Amino acid sequence: MTVPPATILPASEPSPASGPPSEPSVESLSEPSSESSVESLPNPESRAAGILVRQHARESSARTYARSFPIVPARAEGMTVEGADGRRYLDCLSGAGTLALGHNHPVVLEAVRRTLDSGAPLHVLDLATPEKDDFTDALFATLPPEFADRARIHFCGPAGTDAVEAALKLTQTATGRRGLLAFTGAYHGMTAGALAATGAVAVKEPVSSGSSAEVTRLPYPYSYRCPFGVGGERGAELSATYTERLLDDPSGGVVRPAAMILEAVQGEGGAVPAPDGWLREMRRITSEREIPLIVDEVQTGVGRTGAFWAVEHSGIVPDVMVMSKAIGGSLPLAVIVYDEEYDGWSPGAHTGTFRGNTLAMAAGAATLRYVAREGLAERAATVGARMTARLEGLRSQLPVIGDVRGRGLMIGVELVDPEGPVDSCGAHPYAPELAERVRTGCLDRGLIVELGGRFGATVRLLPPLVITDEQAEAVLDRLMDAIAEAQELTDGQGQGQGQGQGRRGGRA
């Protein structure tokens, strides 16, 4: 596929209102530096093509993002990625939400260099180190005080899925129970326990096992396609009522479980936010029945939703929080933080070789403090609201936009077939083929976005928290152009419903 260079926006000095002062501007990568190996190589396009051919020949067929984006990133700064062929893109995927500060942020690089120069050991299993102690201080300082005061932390393997496994083991050990309450649309990872809690059927079918039988699936409030067919607040109320009555029904078939696990905003599920009132009801229901509540903050954490942690919007205090992605400052790191009441497992109950990477803890501590100091959670709320409002305002011009939703800089645009029949909530059929064309059209325009949600019909926007006003406008301009072009191509053709969701994630 031929991909033209991304449009370089005009130079400007960001003002305090347009973004954090250290965020690199879009034009900062308009010309590769003299040190760059990209332009100095003979025929860089042939080199990039060769790398892609070798990847196809040598890597597993389970690779995911490489299929969506046939590019070879060679340099990156802030929100801008430069391919090995010299073409540039605005990255609105951010490592599936990992890059809170974008690529190669100065505070992250400084923390990594400082740690390397200090001679600190890079691998010490789970021994205490100054870097681990400092990271724990920085993390606990961001937590709601009523949670931090009773918190314990466990360092897990370097992916969010392992932290989910740890949370399940923790609550099973503490309660002596085995069952789990999880929700439709959920994504919690790709290892056995996390996959059982995940909602997507396509990734579960080939490896189906008895573990899924211990999971009770509950309806997540999804206003646009309400599982009860009513939508809005009433749909969320019915979800809570159904959950409570099912748990109390002696003939309901649900043995009291070890835990409930949920996301305050379902990310891979299509940027679907749970109403605050519903979250408070889940907390009440679980507390009254002595069921530990696990909140998966792997993608929602570190300011992305407009609060440092997504649970802060509703004010709930969970028993366990699962954290990964942005807490490592772009490097692999995953932890669970939980109420000390549940700290009953034995030494080695959940262990591993790579737990608490020194460089990741240094980069993570620097990231956590920078996000807090610069007020980036508040900025995410402001910029996200502005982007969502503009997208919402374009629905009348672009009827293929069925729903615009999200929280902060975790935004979903669900694409539909406007000529198809509507359901009881007024939603048109999903348009997954259209969504794929939009993703490709965005890449052609120098914008990286990924799909999610049911049938992969939702375009997801996960820009770094340091996105400037200029970059936000560029993202929306390019996305709108891509949607308009895709809509023109499909006018009069119709869009059939897709064949189901394949992978989602980045938590393998």
N, C-alpha and C positions, 0 to 999 in steps of 0.2 A: 504494500500500500504506500502510495506517495503521500508524505505528510509535509505540507509547507511550513516554513518557520512561523512560530507564534508572533503575533503582532507585538511590537515593543511599545509600551505606553510612553508618552512624553515625560521627560524628566521633571521632577518637582521635589521640593523639600517637604517631607511630611510635617504637618503642624501637630501640636499636642492633640487636636481633635481628630486627626486622620490616622493615628496609630502610634504605637510605641516608637520612641526615637531611634532604637537600634535595629529596627526591622529593615533589612535590605530592600531597596526599591526594585521595581520590576525591571528597570533598565540596567541594573547593576551587572547583569550578565549579557548585555547586548553584544559585547565583544569579548571573546575569550581572552584571558590574560596571556602574557608572553610565556608564562610557565605552563599553560594548558597544553596537554598532549593531543587534544581533539583536533584542532585545525592544522597542527604541524605534521600530522600523519598523512602519508599519501592516500588519497581516495578514502576519506573517512566513511563515506556511505557504504563502500564495499566492505570495510572492516566491520561496521555495525551489522550489515547483512550476514556476514560470515559468523558472527557471534550468535545471531538469532538462529541460523541454520544448525550450528553445533548444539545450542540449547535444545532445539527440537529433537535432535538425534540422540542426545545423551541423558536428558532429564526425564523424570517420570511423567506419565500421562496425567497424574494428579495435579500438575502445576496449574495455577489458577490465574493470577493477575497477569502473568506473561502472555496468556492467551488474549486478554482484553486489550493489552497495551504492547504492541510489537515495537518497542523502543529499547534502547540500551543506555540507561542513565550513566553519564560519565562525570558530571559535575553538578553541584546543587548548592543553592544559597537561598535562605528564606523560603519563599514559596515557589521559586523558580528552579526547574530542572533542565539541564542541558544534556541532550543525547550525544552518543559517540559520533553521530553524523553532524553535530553542530546545531541541530534544531532545538528550540526552547519551548517549554510548556509551563503553564501555571498549574501547580499541583494541588488539586482540591480533594485528594484522597488522604494525603499526609500519613502514609503508612498505616492505613485503616484506622486513623485516629491517634497514632503513636506520637506524631511530631507536633506537640503542642506549640513549640517555638519554631517550627519549620526546620528546614535542613541546615545543619552546620551553624547553629546560632552561636555568636561569640561567647556567651556565658557557658554554653555546653563545651565548646572547644577548649576554653580556658581551664575548665574543671578537669577535663581529660588530660590535657598537657601537664597541668600542675600535679596530678596524681602520678602520671608516668615519670615525671622528672623527680618526684619525691622518693622513688625507689620502693613504694608501697607494694606489698605482695599482691599479685593479680588474682591468685587463687588460694584460698585458705579454708575450703569447705564451709562450715558454719561457725568458725572461730570469730571471736570479737575483734574488730579492727576500728581504728579511728573513723574510717569512712562509713562503716556500718552504723556506728554510734551517731555520727553526724546526720546520716540519712534518716535514721529513726527519729531523731529530734525534729528534723525538718518536716517529716511526714506527720508526726503527731501534732505539730503546731497547726496543721491545716484542718484537723478533724474537728467536728462539733465537740465542744468541751465536755458535754455529758457522756460522750462516747470515749473520748481520749482519756478521761479520768480513770476508766476501768479497762483500758485496752491492753491487749497482748498482741504481739506481732509474730508471724511465722514466715520465714523466707522460703519460698518454694522454688521449684524448677523455673526456668526463665520464661515460661509462656503462661498466659492467662488460664489456659485449660488445666494446667497442673495446679494452679491456685484453686480452681473450682473443685478439683479432686480433693485437695486438702480440706476445703470447707465442708465437703460431704463427709469425709472421714471424721473430721472434728465433731460434727453434730451427731453422727451415728455413734461415736464413742461416748459422747456426753449423755445421750438420751437412751442408749441401748436399743434404739429402733432403726429400721432400715428404709422405710418408704420415703418418697420425696414428692412434694407438690411443685409442679412446674407449669409453664403457661404456653398456650398457643403462640406461635410466632417467635418463640425464644431462640436465642443462640448463646451457648455457653462454652463451646469448644468441641474438639474432635477426638479426645480420648474417651475411654469407655463410659465413665460416669457422667462426664460433661456432655457427651453425645446423647446419652439417654435422656438428659434434661432438655436437650435441644429439640425444637419443634420440626425443623425441616425433614420431611420424609425421605427425600431422594438420597441424602447422605447416610441415612440410617438403614435403608432397605438391604444394601449389599452385605452389611455386617450385623444384621439383626441378631440380638441375643436376649437371654432372659432378663438382663438388667433393666430393659425398658418396661418390663412388666411391673416393676416396683415404683414406677412413676405414674402419678395421677395427673392427667392433663386438665388444666383449668382454663377458662376463657379469659384472654387478655382484652382489656377495653380498647377497641380499634374503631374509633368513631365512624370513619368513612365506610368501613365494611364491617359493621357491628355484628358479632356472632349471634346476637339476639334479634337482629333486624330492626333495631330502633335508633341506634346511634346516640351521640351526645351524652349528657349527664345520666340520662335514664339507662343507657346501655351499661355505663360503669356501675350504676347502682344494682342492676340486675346481676352483673358479674360478681359483685361482693355478696349479694344475697344468695346466689347459687353456691358460692364457695362455702359460706357459713352453714347453709342447710345441708350440703353434702357431707361436711365433716361431722355434723351432729346427728346425721341420719343413721340409726343402728342397722338399717338394711341398705345403706348407701354403698357398701363394699369397700370403704376406705378405712384401713387400720391407721391409727394415729401415727403420723410419719415422723421421721427424724428431723425434717426441715422443710421449709418453703424457700424456693429460690426464684428471684425475679430481677428484671431490669427496670429502672425508673424510666428509661427511654430505650425501646428496643432498636438497636442499631442495625444489625444485619437483617432484622425483621422489617426494615423499611423506615427507620427514623420515626417510630410510633411512640409518642409520649404518653405515659400513664397520668391520668388526672391526679392532682395532689390529694383530693378527697378519697379517691380509691386507694392510694398508697396508705393513707392513714387508716382506712378500714382494714387493709391487709395486716397492718401492724396490730390493730386491736384484736382481730380474729386470731392471729397467731399467739399473741401474748396471753389472751384469755384461755387458750388451750395448751399453753406451755409447748408451743412448737417454735423452735428457733427460726428466725427470719434471716436469710442470706440475701444480700443485695449485691449483684454483680455490677461493679463500677469500672470494669476493665476499659470500656470505651467511653463511658460518660464522665469519668473522673478528671481531675486537674483542670477545672474551669470550663470544660467544653460546653456544658449546657447553660452557662450563665451563672452558675454557683460553683464553688470549688468542688463540691461533691453533689451529685444529683439529688441525694436524699435531703439536702438542705432546703430545697424548694418546698417540700411537704412538712419538714420538721420532724420526720420520723427518726428514731434511733434504732438501727438494726442490731442484731446480735453478731453478725459477721459481715464484713465488707471484703469483697474480692477486688484486687487491684493489680493492674499491669499496664502495658502500653506506655502512656505518657509519664508514668512515675519513674521510668528509667532514663528520661532525657534523651530518647531515641535509641538507647541500648537495651538489651533483653533483661527484664527484671519483673518478678511477680511476687506478691505477698498476699497473705490474708491478715486482716486486723479484726480482732474479736473480743467480746466481753470475757473478762478473766474467769467468770463463772463456768465457762465451757472448757477451761484449760486442764482437761483431765486425761489427755492421752499420754502414753508411755514414751520414753526416749526412743527415737528412731521410728516412731509411728508413721511419720511422713518425711522421708529424707531423700537425698539425691546428691550427686556430685557437684552440679553447678547450681548453687543456691546463694544468691547475693553477690553477684559479680562486682568486684571492687570498682571498676571503671563505671559501671552502670549506677552504682550507688553514689559516686561522686557527681556524675552528670545529672542523676535524678535529684539529688539535694539542691544543686544549683538551679535546676528547672523549677522545682517546687517553690523555692524562695523567690525566684524571678516572677513567676506567675502571680504570687501573692503580693509582692512589693509593687509591681506595675499595674495592679488592678485588672489583669487580663480576663478574669472571669466576668467582671462587670462589662468590660468591653465586648466580650463574646455575646453577652445578652443584648447589648445595644446594636452591634453590627448584625447579629443574627436576626433581630426583630426587623431591622431595615431591609435586609435581603428577603426575608419571608414576606414582608408587606409588598415589596415590588413584584415578587413572583405571584403572589395572590392577585395583585392588580392586573396581571396579564392573562388571567384565566379566560376572560371574555374574548380576548383576541386569539388565544390559542386553546381551543376547546379540547385538545388532547390532554391538557393538564387537568386531571381529575381532582387531585387533592394536593395541597401544600401544607406541610406540617413539620414539626420538630421543636427543638428547644435550643436556644443559643446558636452555636455554630455546629449543630447536628441537624441538618435539614434534609427532608425528603420531598421529592416531586414525583407523585405517582401519575404515570401516563396511562391513558385509557383509549378505547375506541368510542368516540362520541356518537357514532352512528349505531352502536349496539344497544340492546335493551337495558334498562336500568333495573337495579334490584330494589328491595323494599326501603333501602336507605337513600336511594337516588344515585347510586354508584354505577357507572358504566363498566363494561368488561375490561379486564386487564389488557394492556397492549405491549407484551414483551418484545416482539419484533421491532416495534417502533422504538422502544427504549434502547435496543441494541444499536439501531441506526443513530439515535441521538448520542450515545456514547462515542461511536465512531466519528460522528460529525464534530463533537467537541474536540476529540483528539486532532482532527484535521485543522481545527482552529487554534490549536495550542493550549488545550485545556484537558486536564486529566480528571475524570469523574468516574465513579463506579456505580454499578446497579445493585439493588437489594430488594428485600420485600418478597411478597408472594409472586412467583413466576418471574422474578427479576425485572419487574416492571416499574420500579421506583429508582429514579436518579438520586443518588445520595451526595450531599455536599458536606465535606469534612475538612474545611480549610484550617490552616494553623491559626492559633489565637492571635498571632501577630499580623494577620492580614490587614493591609491598609485600606482606606476608603477607596483609593484608586484601584487597587487590586479587586476589591469586592465588586465594583462596577464592571471591571473587565470580565470577571467570572460570569456575572449575570448577562452581559452583552453577548458573550460567546455561547453561553448555554441557550439563550433565547433564539439566537440565530440558528443554532443546531436543531432546536425543537421546531422552529418555523419551517426549515428546510425539510425535515423529516415529515412534518404534517402535510406539506405540499405534495410530497412523493406518495403519500398514502391516501390522499383525498380521493374518494370514490372507490377505493379498493377494499376498505374494511380491515379490521384487525381481529383475528381470531384469538381466543384464549390460548395461552402457552401450555407447555407440557410439564410444568412443575419447576421448582427451584432446585438447582444443583448445589454447588458449594456456596458457602459464604464464610468469610472469616479472617484468616490470618492468625489463628490460634492453634496451629497444628503442633 
